[in-house]
Amino acid sequence: MKTLLAEDDFASRKFMDKYLSQYGECDVTVDGEEAVDAYMMALEDGEPYDLVCLDVMMPVLDGYQVLKAIRDIEAERGITKDQRVKIIMTTALNEERNVKKAFELGCEAYSGKPIDVDRFEQVLRKLGLI
């Protein structure tokens, strides 16, 4: 599994990078703009990501803006819903309106922080990633 992790918090980034790396390659970005750039580079190299984990609260572009940008890029390129990258929002913002907004923009899952690794693994299995 090839994963892109977008997380600005150092501790969360180190934890998630270590966790996700057990399943394959994990590229890490620290802000939303870097995440969109990394996503585009992977597409253009013909090696797209299987999973993108987005923190909501990030500098430059927030997770919602990155989610929308990725879904717009996929639409422009004719990538169908079943072919598109799986996106999991990872955030401490667990209010209903935040969760609803993320799903409206096209995420597959929403995981509150701190990350419960057992539940996160269940989500990865449900999405067919592991």
N, C-alpha and C positions, 0 to 999 in steps of 0.2 A: 504494500500500500504506500503510495506516495502522498505525503501530507504537507500542507502549508499551514503553519501556525502564525497567526497575527495576534501578538500579545505585547503590550507595553510594560506591564509589571514584571520586574526581574524575577521575583520568586515564582510567580505563576508560570512565566515563560520557561524557566529551568525545569520546573516540575512537569509541565505538559510536554516539553521536548523530550525529556527522559522517558516519560510514559509512552508517548506516541512512537518513539524510535524503536521500541521493541517490535513494532509491526512493520517497520520498513523505513525508508528515507523520510526525514522530516526537515523541511526548510523553515526557517524562522525569520519573521519580520517584526519590527517594533512599532510600526505605525501603518495606518490604512493605505497611504499612498504606496509605500513599499509593497504592501500585500497585493494591490492591483497590478503593480509593475511585475512582481514575481509570477502572478497568475498568467499575465499576458506572455511573458518570456517562456513559460512552460508550454503554453499553447503553441506559440510560434516555433518552438523547438520540437514539436510533435510528441512531447512527453507531458501531457496534462496531469494535473493533480486528481487523485481519487477523492480526497477529503480536504476541506478547508475549515479550520477552526478559527473563529473570529471572536475576539473580545469586542464588546460593544463600545466601551469607553476607551478610545485611542486618539492620539494626536493626529493632526492633519485631516484625515478622513476617519469618521467613526465606523463602527462595525456595520451599521445599517447602510451607510453610504457605500461601503465596500461590497456588501451583499447585493445591493441594487446594481452597482457597476458590473459585477461579475455576471449577474443574470442578464443585464443589457448586452454585454459582450457575447454571451452565448446565443441570445436571440438574434443578434446581428449576423452571427456566423452560421445560423441555422441549426444549432445544436438542440436536439429534441430534449424534452423533459426527462426521458429515461436515459439519455446520454450525458446529461450535465453533471457537474461536480456536486458531490454531497457537501452540504455546509451545515456545520453545527455552531451555533452561537454559544460562547462560553462567557458568562458574566455574573456579577453579583446583583444585577438589576432584574429581580424576579417578579416585579409587579405585572399584573395581567396585561396592561396596555403595552408594555415592552415586549412581552412574549408574543402577543397578538401581532404587533407591528413586524416582528421578525418573520413570523410565518406568512404574513401577507406579502412580504418582500421575497419569499421563496426559500427560506431555510428548511432543512429536513428535521432538525432537532434543536432544542434549547436546553443547555445544561447550566444550572446554577453553580456558583462558586460558594464555598470550596468544592472542587470536583470530587464526586464520589466515584472512585475508579470502577467499582463493581457495576454501578448503574451506567457509567460511561461505556464500559465494555458491552453491556447489554444493547446499548444504542448502536454501537459499531456492528454488532452481530445482526441486529434488526435491519440495518441499512445494507447488509451484505458485504461489508468491508473486511470482516475477519471471519 
